[in-house]
Amino acid sequence: MVSWQTVQEAYTGYADYLWREITFQYDYKPLWQNYFWLLILISLFFFTWEWIRPWRKEQPKFRKDFWLDAFYMFFNFFLFTLIIFNALSSVVVDAFNSLLGVFGLSNLAAIEIGSWPVFAQLLTLFVVRDFVQWWTHRLLHKVPFLWEYHKVHHSVEQMGFAAHLRYHWMETLVYRSIEYIPLAMIGFGIDDFFFVHLFTLAVGHWNHANIKVNIGPLKYIFNNPNMHMWHHAYDIPEDRKDGINFGITLSLWDYLFGTAYIPSSGQSIKLGFPGVSKFPKTFWGQITHGFKKK
């Protein structure tokens, strides 16, 4: 049975952590592991890159809904974690561990990677997590009620790095719930997960940024702005109505499973989905979308 103290500690613990990140009040890690300010610095880097060498030069420097997406960054990465996710995840994990105890199990680890070299741990964690996220992303497009939440992300009509940060809070619950068991089975829990998350965050910013970089053969391994523009395309082939180019960080899975589709550069294609013009434009309208009857 999960106690109220567990919930309270989850809230206060994360609130204290966040405040220490913002004000640099800690002595247990180096400054370059400060997630709050690193997120801002990475965002400023891509913002500057977009200003200096934009791919779509006709697009405003402060594109449509830029400030809305900037607010999403703080909401999805910090406020939502503080308000709901951290306490909820603590409750669910405690309940799940209690269920395992009924069957005489203390954890789900099938492969203990803790003794492996750090690089091998990071690579395994990265590949397994990205593969699970790729299938989860396909699920968001395939299942009608999940697609209603995912529409928030696809309501972007002018692409820029901050579009990476616009997504419905329900997506966090879906991704983390599906990820939990596979990551637990490889002994997930290494401290260096920070680096994996930071790397995927930077690639996510790059995928959505208004920049163009030719990465050559690496395009068959890593997602990129050209490929991801087509994922957001308003018009896609009739036989691909469930979506294309689902890659999160790696494009590899799309080429392996036949969902890659890049007929042209995609520089000036229309973005969104049928009905996007009538989709909620406000933050509140978007984060409550998916719960109302049509």
Backbone torsions as a table, in degrees:
resi	resn	phi	psi	omega
1	MET	NA	128.3	-179.1
2	VAL	-83.0	129.5	-176.3
3	SER	-90.9	160.5	175.9
4	TRP	-62.7	-29.7	179.6
5	GLN	-62.4	-36.2	178.2
6	THR	-60.7	-45.3	179.9
7	VAL	-64.5	-46.1	-178.3
8	GLN	-62.1	-42.8	179.8
9	GLU	-65.6	-34.6	178.5
10	ALA	-64.4	-43.9	179.2
11	TYR	-64.9	-55.0	-174.9
12	THR	-65.9	-35.5	179.5
13	GLY	-64.6	-44.3	-179.7
14	TYR	-71.9	-38.4	178.8
15	ALA	-60.6	-42.1	178.7
16	ASP	-65.6	-42.3	178.4
17	TYR	-60.3	-46.9	-177.6
18	LEU	-63.3	-42.6	179.8
19	TRP	-64.3	-39.8	177.6
20	ARG	-65.2	-36.4	177.2
21	GLU	-63.0	-46.6	-175.9
22	ILE	-65.8	-39.0	-173.5
23	THR	-102.5	5.4	179.7
24	PHE	59.0	34.5	-178.6
25	GLN	-97.8	72.3	176.2
26	TYR	-156.9	157.5	178.6
27	ASP	-133.2	18.1	-175.0
28	TYR	-105.1	-0.1	178.3
29	LYS	-156.1	157.5	-179.7
30	PRO	-72.5	162.1	-177.6
31	LEU	-61.7	-32.3	-177.0
32	TRP	-73.4	1.7	172.8
33	GLN	-108.3	18.4	177.5
34	ASN	-81.1	102.1	-172.0
35	TYR	-64.5	-40.5	-177.1
36	PHE	-58.4	-51.9	-176.3
37	TRP	-78.0	-28.8	176.1
38	LEU	-65.2	-39.5	177.1
39	LEU	-59.9	-42.7	179.2
40	ILE	-66.8	-42.1	-179.4
41	LEU	-65.6	-41.8	177.7
42	ILE	-62.5	-41.8	178.9
43	SER	-63.7	-43.3	178.8
44	LEU	-64.8	-34.5	178.3
45	PHE	-61.7	-48.9	-178.9
46	PHE	-71.6	-32.5	176.6
47	PHE	-62.2	-44.2	178.3
48	THR	-64.9	-42.3	178.7
49	TRP	-59.4	-43.3	178.4
50	GLU	-61.8	-39.1	-179.1
51	TRP	-69.2	-41.7	-175.0
52	ILE	-76.8	-44.3	-176.8
53	ARG	-133.7	69.9	-179.2
54	PRO	-70.5	144.7	176.1
55	TRP	-77.9	-47.7	176.9
56	ARG	-101.6	92.7	-172.2
57	LYS	-66.4	-23.9	-180.0
58	GLU	-78.1	-11.8	-178.2
59	GLN	-76.4	135.3	179.6
60	PRO	-58.7	148.5	178.4
61	LYS	-62.1	-41.6	169.6
62	PHE	-99.0	86.8	-172.3
63	ARG	-66.2	172.4	179.5
64	LYS	-55.8	128.7	177.5
65	ASP	68.7	20.8	179.8
66	PHE	-58.3	-47.3	-175.7
67	TRP	-70.5	-30.6	173.8
68	LEU	-62.1	-45.6	-179.8
69	ASP	-67.1	-35.1	177.1
70	ALA	-62.8	-39.3	177.6
71	PHE	-66.9	-36.7	177.5
72	TYR	-57.7	-34.1	179.4
73	MET	-57.6	-48.9	-178.1
74	PHE	-73.7	-33.7	179.3
75	PHE	-69.0	-54.9	-175.1
76	ASN	-69.0	-36.1	-175.0
77	PHE	-89.2	-21.0	-175.8
78	PHE	-131.5	-57.6	-174.8
79	LEU	-64.2	-44.9	179.4
80	PHE	-62.4	-39.3	177.4
81	THR	-60.8	-41.9	-179.2
82	LEU	-71.2	-44.2	-173.1
83	ILE	-75.1	-42.5	-171.8
84	ILE	-128.0	-55.7	-162.3
85	PHE	-63.6	-43.8	-175.1
86	ASN	-62.5	-45.3	179.0
87	ALA	-67.4	-43.0	-179.0
88	LEU	-63.6	-42.8	-179.2
89	SER	-66.2	-36.8	177.3
90	SER	-62.6	-40.7	178.6
91	VAL	-64.5	-46.8	-177.5
92	VAL	-65.2	-44.4	-179.7
93	VAL	-63.3	-43.5	178.1
94	ASP	-62.2	-42.0	179.3
95	ALA	-65.7	-39.6	179.6
96	PHE	-66.4	-42.3	178.2
97	ASN	-64.6	-35.4	176.2
98	SER	-64.3	-38.9	177.8
99	LEU	-64.8	-40.5	177.0
100	LEU	-61.5	-37.3	179.7
101	GLY	-61.5	-31.6	177.7
102	VAL	-60.3	-33.8	-179.1
103	PHE	-96.4	10.4	177.2
104	GLY	76.2	22.9	-179.5
105	LEU	-109.5	143.6	178.2
106	SER	-102.8	-22.5	176.5
107	ASN	-161.1	175.1	-177.4
108	LEU	-103.4	3.9	-173.3
109	ALA	-58.1	116.5	176.8
110	ALA	-98.7	-29.1	177.4
111	ILE	-129.1	115.1	-178.8
112	GLU	-89.5	104.0	-175.9
113	ILE	-93.9	1.2	-176.8
114	GLY	-60.5	-25.1	-178.5
115	SER	-91.4	-4.8	-179.9
116	TRP	-74.5	161.4	172.1
117	PRO	-57.7	148.0	-175.0
118	VAL	-55.7	-42.2	-178.9
119	PHE	-62.0	-40.3	179.6
120	ALA	-66.3	-37.2	176.3
121	GLN	-62.4	-48.1	-178.0
122	LEU	-63.0	-44.2	-179.0
123	LEU	-64.0	-43.6	179.2
124	THR	-63.4	-46.4	179.4
125	LEU	-60.8	-44.4	-179.3
126	PHE	-62.1	-49.0	-176.4
127	VAL	-67.3	-45.2	-179.8
128	VAL	-63.3	-45.9	-179.7
129	ARG	-62.3	-43.5	-178.6
130	ASP	-66.6	-37.5	178.6
131	PHE	-64.7	-43.5	177.9
132	VAL	-64.8	-41.0	179.4
133	GLN	-66.1	-35.0	178.7
134	TRP	-61.8	-46.2	178.7
135	TRP	-67.5	-36.0	177.3
136	THR	-64.0	-41.2	178.0
137	HIS	-60.9	-41.8	176.9
138	ARG	-61.8	-38.2	179.4
139	LEU	-62.8	-39.6	179.7
140	LEU	-61.6	-29.3	178.5
141	HIS	-87.1	-30.3	-173.0
142	LYS	-83.3	-40.8	-175.1
143	VAL	-87.6	119.7	-173.3
144	PRO	-52.8	-46.2	-176.7
145	PHE	-71.7	-28.4	175.2
146	LEU	-73.5	-33.9	178.2
147	TRP	-62.7	-33.1	178.3
148	GLU	-61.0	-37.3	176.1
149	TYR	-72.2	-41.3	-175.9
150	HIS	-69.7	-19.1	177.7
151	LYS	-57.7	-29.8	179.7
152	VAL	-56.2	-46.0	179.6
153	HIS	-66.5	-38.1	-177.4
154	HIS	-83.5	1.7	176.4
155	SER	-79.5	-2.8	176.3
156	VAL	-64.3	127.7	-179.1
157	GLU	-111.1	-14.9	171.7
158	GLN	-132.3	121.3	-171.1
159	MET	-84.0	138.6	175.4
160	GLY	-161.3	168.3	-173.5
161	PHE	-54.1	-37.6	-175.3
162	ALA	-69.7	-14.5	175.9
163	ALA	-62.1	-25.5	176.8
164	HIS	-57.7	-27.9	-171.9
165	LEU	-93.6	-8.4	179.8
166	ARG	-88.3	103.5	174.0
167	TYR	-155.3	153.3	-178.1
168	HIS	-68.5	140.5	-178.4
169	TRP	-61.6	-22.7	177.3
170	MET	-65.0	-25.8	178.5
171	GLU	-63.3	-37.2	177.6
172	THR	-59.3	-45.0	179.4
173	LEU	-63.7	-41.6	-178.6
174	VAL	-66.3	-50.9	-178.5
175	TYR	-60.9	-49.4	-175.5
176	ARG	-67.5	-33.8	179.1
177	SER	-66.4	-44.1	-178.2
178	ILE	-73.1	-32.8	179.6
179	GLU	-70.2	-29.8	-165.3
180	TYR	-56.2	-53.1	-174.9
181	ILE	-66.7	-47.5	177.8
182	PRO	-58.3	-40.6	179.9
183	LEU	-71.2	-34.8	176.9
184	ALA	-65.3	-31.9	-177.3
185	MET	-73.0	-18.2	176.1
186	ILE	-103.7	18.6	176.3
187	GLY	72.8	34.3	179.9
188	PHE	-55.9	140.1	178.6
189	GLY	150.9	5.1	-179.9
190	ILE	-70.8	144.9	-177.8
191	ASP	-62.8	-29.6	-174.3
192	ASP	-74.8	4.1	174.9
193	PHE	-55.7	-25.8	178.5
194	PHE	-53.1	-41.8	-177.0
195	PHE	-70.4	-38.0	177.2
196	VAL	-62.3	-46.2	-178.5
197	HIS	-64.1	-42.1	-178.8
198	LEU	-65.6	-40.6	178.9
199	PHE	-63.4	-46.9	-179.5
200	THR	-66.9	-32.8	176.3
201	LEU	-62.5	-46.3	-179.8
202	ALA	-63.7	-41.5	178.5
203	VAL	-65.4	-37.8	177.3
204	GLY	-61.8	-41.6	175.9
205	HIS	-61.3	-44.8	-178.1
206	TRP	-63.5	-43.0	-178.9
207	ASN	-57.3	-34.6	-175.6
208	HIS	-96.3	-9.2	-172.8
209	ALA	-70.9	153.1	177.0
210	ASN	-84.4	63.6	-179.9
211	ILE	-139.0	161.7	178.9
212	LYS	-134.3	120.0	178.8
213	VAL	-133.7	128.8	177.7
214	ASN	-85.8	110.3	-177.7
215	ILE	-100.8	8.0	175.4
216	GLY	62.4	-140.1	-177.4
217	PRO	-61.6	-18.3	179.4
218	LEU	-65.1	-13.7	177.8
219	LYS	-64.2	-20.8	178.2
220	TYR	-82.6	-5.6	179.3
221	ILE	-114.0	-48.3	-175.7
222	PHE	-107.7	141.8	174.0
223	ASN	-63.1	158.3	-175.8
224	ASN	-156.7	164.4	-175.3
225	PRO	-57.3	-40.0	179.9
226	ASN	-60.3	-47.3	-178.3
227	MET	-68.6	-41.0	-174.2
228	HIS	-75.9	-23.9	174.6
229	MET	-58.0	-40.0	-179.5
230	TRP	-70.4	-26.6	175.2
231	HIS	-63.4	-32.3	-178.6
232	HIS	-93.0	5.3	-175.0
233	ALA	-62.6	140.2	176.6
234	TYR	-68.2	-42.9	-178.3
235	ASP	-106.2	118.4	175.0
236	ILE	-128.6	158.7	-176.4
237	PRO	-56.8	149.8	-179.3
238	GLU	-57.5	-35.3	-178.1
239	ASP	-83.7	6.0	179.5
240	ARG	-125.5	29.2	-173.0
241	LYS	-62.4	-19.2	177.5
242	ASP	-83.1	-0.4	175.2
243	GLY	115.8	165.9	-179.4
244	ILE	-141.4	161.8	173.4
245	ASN	49.1	65.8	-175.5
246	PHE	-83.3	-1.0	-174.3
247	GLY	-53.7	136.3	174.9
248	ILE	-89.9	-67.0	173.7
249	THR	-109.8	-42.8	179.8
250	LEU	-95.6	133.8	173.4
251	SER	-88.3	-11.0	-176.3
252	LEU	-49.8	-43.8	-176.1
253	TRP	-64.3	-35.6	179.7
254	ASP	-65.8	-38.1	178.1
255	TYR	-72.5	-35.6	179.8
256	LEU	-69.8	-37.4	-174.7
257	PHE	-105.0	10.7	171.7
258	GLY	73.7	26.8	179.4
259	THR	-108.5	7.6	177.7
260	ALA	-77.6	137.6	-178.7
261	TYR	-153.5	108.3	-179.9
262	ILE	-139.4	79.5	-176.9
263	PRO	-71.7	-22.8	178.8
264	SER	-157.9	-172.9	-176.8
265	SER	-64.5	-30.4	-178.8
266	GLY	75.6	13.5	-173.9
267	GLN	-59.5	-39.6	-173.4
268	SER	-120.1	20.8	-177.4
269	ILE	-72.5	155.5	176.9
270	LYS	-75.9	138.7	-177.4
271	LEU	-110.4	158.3	177.2
272	GLY	117.6	-147.3	-178.7
273	PHE	-155.7	160.4	178.7
274	PRO	-55.6	122.3	-178.3
275	GLY	98.6	2.0	-176.3
276	VAL	-63.4	-28.4	-179.3
277	SER	-65.3	-23.5	-179.9
278	LYS	-101.5	2.0	-179.1
279	PHE	-72.3	146.7	180.0
280	PRO	-51.4	137.4	-178.5
281	LYS	-101.4	-15.7	-177.3
282	THR	-93.5	157.9	179.2
283	PHE	-59.2	-47.4	-178.0
284	TRP	-64.4	-41.1	179.5
285	GLY	-62.4	-34.8	-178.5
286	GLN	-77.5	-42.4	-176.7
287	ILE	-76.1	-11.7	175.2
288	THR	-101.5	-4.0	179.4
289	HIS	-66.6	143.1	179.9
290	GLY	101.7	-13.3	-179.9
291	PHE	-105.4	-9.0	-176.9
292	LYS	-98.8	148.9	176.3
293	LYS	-71.4	142.2	179.8
294	LYS	-74.0	NA	NA
